[in-house]
Amino acid sequence: MASEKSNPNYKVIAENRRARFDYAIEDDIECGILLEGSEVKSLRAGGANIAESYAAVENGELWLVNSYVAPYDQARTFPHEERRRRKLLVSRKELSRLWNATQRKGMTLVPLVLYFNHKGLAKLKIGIARGKNLHDKRATESKRDWSRQKQRLLKENR
């Protein structure tokens, strides 16, 4: 991960921070995203949000639903739709694994990070996740609080 951040082309566009709180992420997959030209320009400017979006397997294809890409000002004649469904690009093997996880095991496909990789291509990291119950969220929060407190105590004792 450190080498990705030192690369000048690597840039995080949008991150779904709430996903790790609401879901227990079992596995994650990097997939490509089919974009129009004005969408790519808008993403380079940093105008995107994947917080309310989700991924779904429909008719043998993987789709990103309800993601927001801000309109690009210079593309007035041919603007893109801001909340359109965008096709995600994965291999057939990965697609069948995702379909199996969502249909048979009751998992959810949650977008985690939208970024430009080291080659400058837009990629989306999707997590195969199981929803957390309220008590699971409380346990995670208390564990996080305890680790912070432990770090403070260790820092003070030095």
C-alpha positions as CSV (number, residue, x, y, z in Angstrom):
1,M,0.0,0.0,0.0
2,A,2.9,2.4,0.7
3,S,4.2,2.0,-2.9
4,E,0.7,2.9,-4.2
5,K,0.6,6.1,-2.3
6,S,4.1,7.2,-3.4
7,N,3.0,6.7,-7.1
8,P,2.0,10.0,-8.6
9,N,-0.9,8.5,-10.6
10,Y,-2.5,6.8,-7.5
11,K,-5.3,9.0,-6.2
12,V,-8.2,8.1,-3.9
13,I,-11.4,9.9,-5.3
14,A,-14.1,8.7,-2.9
15,E,-14.2,6.4,0.1
16,N,-17.1,4.8,1.9
17,R,-16.1,5.1,5.5
18,R,-19.5,4.1,6.9
19,A,-19.2,0.7,5.2
20,R,-16.8,-0.8,7.7
21,F,-19.0,0.4,10.5
22,D,-22.3,-1.0,9.1
23,Y,-20.9,-4.2,7.5
24,A,-18.5,-7.0,8.3
25,I,-16.3,-7.1,5.2
26,E,-15.4,-10.7,4.4
27,D,-13.5,-10.2,1.1
28,D,-12.8,-7.4,-1.4
29,I,-12.4,-7.3,-5.2
30,E,-10.9,-4.6,-7.4
31,C,-13.0,-4.0,-10.5
32,G,-12.9,-1.6,-13.4
33,I,-15.7,0.9,-14.0
34,L,-17.2,1.9,-17.4
35,L,-17.3,5.7,-17.6
36,E,-18.0,8.4,-20.1
37,G,-15.4,11.1,-20.9
38,S,-17.0,13.9,-18.8
39,E,-17.3,11.5,-15.8
40,V,-13.5,10.8,-15.9
41,K,-12.8,14.5,-16.0
42,S,-15.1,15.1,-13.1
43,L,-13.5,12.3,-11.1
44,R,-10.0,13.8,-11.8
45,A,-11.4,17.0,-10.2
46,G,-12.5,14.9,-7.2
47,G,-16.3,15.2,-7.6
48,A,-17.7,11.8,-6.5
49,N,-19.6,10.1,-3.7
50,I,-20.1,6.4,-3.2
51,A,-21.6,6.6,0.4
52,E,-25.2,5.7,-0.5
53,S,-24.3,3.3,-3.4
54,Y,-24.3,-0.4,-3.7
55,A,-23.3,-3.0,-6.3
56,A,-25.7,-5.6,-7.8
57,V,-25.4,-8.6,-10.1
58,E,-28.3,-8.4,-12.7
59,N,-28.6,-10.4,-15.9
60,G,-25.1,-11.7,-15.8
61,E,-23.6,-8.2,-15.3
62,L,-22.3,-6.3,-12.3
63,W,-23.7,-2.8,-11.8
64,L,-22.9,0.1,-9.5
65,V,-26.2,1.7,-8.5
66,N,-26.8,5.2,-7.0
67,S,-23.3,6.5,-7.1
68,Y,-22.8,10.2,-7.6
69,V,-20.4,11.8,-10.1
70,A,-20.6,15.6,-10.1
71,P,-21.4,17.3,-13.4
72,Y,-18.3,18.5,-15.3
73,D,-18.7,22.3,-16.1
74,Q,-16.9,22.2,-19.5
75,A,-19.1,19.4,-20.8
76,R,-22.2,21.5,-21.3
77,T,-23.2,20.1,-24.7
78,F,-23.0,16.4,-23.8
79,P,-23.3,16.2,-20.0
80,H,-23.5,12.9,-18.2
81,E,-26.3,11.8,-15.8
82,E,-25.1,12.2,-12.2
83,R,-26.7,9.1,-10.7
84,R,-26.8,6.7,-13.6
85,R,-26.1,3.0,-13.2
86,R,-22.5,2.3,-14.1
87,K,-21.3,-1.1,-15.4
88,L,-18.5,-2.7,-13.4
89,L,-15.9,-4.8,-15.1
90,V,-14.9,-8.2,-13.6
91,S,-13.9,-11.6,-14.9
92,R,-16.6,-14.2,-15.4
93,K,-15.1,-16.3,-12.5
94,E,-15.3,-13.3,-10.1
95,L,-18.8,-12.5,-11.3
96,S,-20.0,-16.0,-10.6
97,R,-18.4,-15.8,-7.2
98,L,-20.2,-12.5,-6.4
99,W,-23.5,-13.8,-7.7
100,N,-23.1,-16.9,-5.5
101,A,-22.3,-14.8,-2.4
102,T,-25.3,-12.5,-2.9
103,Q,-27.9,-15.0,-3.9
104,R,-27.0,-18.1,-1.8
105,K,-25.2,-16.7,1.2
106,G,-27.2,-13.5,1.7
107,M,-24.2,-11.2,1.4
108,T,-24.2,-7.6,0.1
109,L,-21.8,-5.9,-2.3
110,V,-20.6,-2.6,-0.8
111,P,-18.3,-0.2,-2.6
112,L,-15.4,0.7,-0.4
113,V,-13.0,3.0,-2.4
114,L,-13.1,4.7,-5.8
115,Y,-9.6,5.5,-7.0
116,F,-7.2,5.9,-9.9
117,N,-4.6,3.1,-9.9
118,H,-0.9,3.4,-10.8
119,K,-1.7,3.3,-14.5
120,G,-4.2,6.2,-14.1
121,L,-7.3,4.0,-14.6
122,A,-10.4,4.4,-12.5
123,K,-11.0,1.4,-10.3
124,L,-13.5,0.5,-7.6
125,K,-12.9,-1.7,-4.6
126,I,-16.0,-3.7,-3.7
127,G,-16.4,-5.5,-0.4
128,I,-18.4,-8.7,0.0
129,A,-20.0,-8.0,3.3
130,R,-22.5,-9.2,5.8
131,G,-24.6,-6.7,7.6
132,K,-23.9,-6.1,11.3
133,N,-26.5,-6.1,14.0
134,L,-26.7,-3.3,16.6
135,H,-24.8,-5.4,19.2
136,D,-22.1,-6.1,16.7
137,K,-21.7,-2.4,16.0
138,R,-21.5,-1.7,19.8
139,A,-18.9,-4.4,20.3
140,T,-16.8,-3.0,17.4
141,E,-17.1,0.6,18.8
142,S,-16.1,-0.5,22.4
143,K,-13.1,-2.5,21.0
144,R,-12.0,0.6,19.1
145,D,-12.4,2.8,22.2
146,W,-10.5,0.4,24.3
147,S,-7.6,0.2,21.8
148,R,-7.4,4.1,21.7
149,Q,-7.4,4.2,25.5
150,K,-4.7,1.6,25.7
151,Q,-2.6,3.6,23.3
152,R,-3.0,6.7,25.4
153,L,-2.0,4.8,28.6
154,L,1.1,3.4,26.9
155,K,2.0,6.8,25.6
156,E,1.6,8.4,29.1
157,N,3.7,5.7,30.8
158,R,6.8,6.3,28.7
